[in-house]
Amino acid sequence: MAKQMTEMLKGVLEGIVLAILASRPAYGYEITARLRDQGFSDIAEGTIYALLVRVEQRGLVDARKVPSEKGPPRKVYSLNAQGRDYLDEFWRTWGFLSERLERLHEGEGKA
């Protein structure tokens, strides 16, 4: 099941990270920690950092450097208006898919 979970997660991880940023700005490690708190323990920090670069390049988040007490400045990401629109679309799509999947699941074994 681990491989199937990994593949499915790849398709929705961007939306999950944007949903985390919708509640408040965060930096990469903080996002990874919040994901782990939610039970996504197998997600590597490198995966999150690469995703953050992509969503920043696509204009879905704003990034700013803030001083850190423990080293170099941290890059803090916040969801912008374009990112909120994208996240709204993600939730609509997720609702559509989950509803249909649930119908399929409930219909299993009925012929």
Buried (B, 14 or more C-beta within 10 A) or exposed (E): EEEEEEEEBEEBBBBBBBBBBBEEBBBBEBBBEBBEEEEBEEBEEEBBBEBBEEBBEEEBBBBEEEEEEEEEEBBBBBBBEBBBEBBEEBEEEEEEEEEEEEEEEEEEEEE
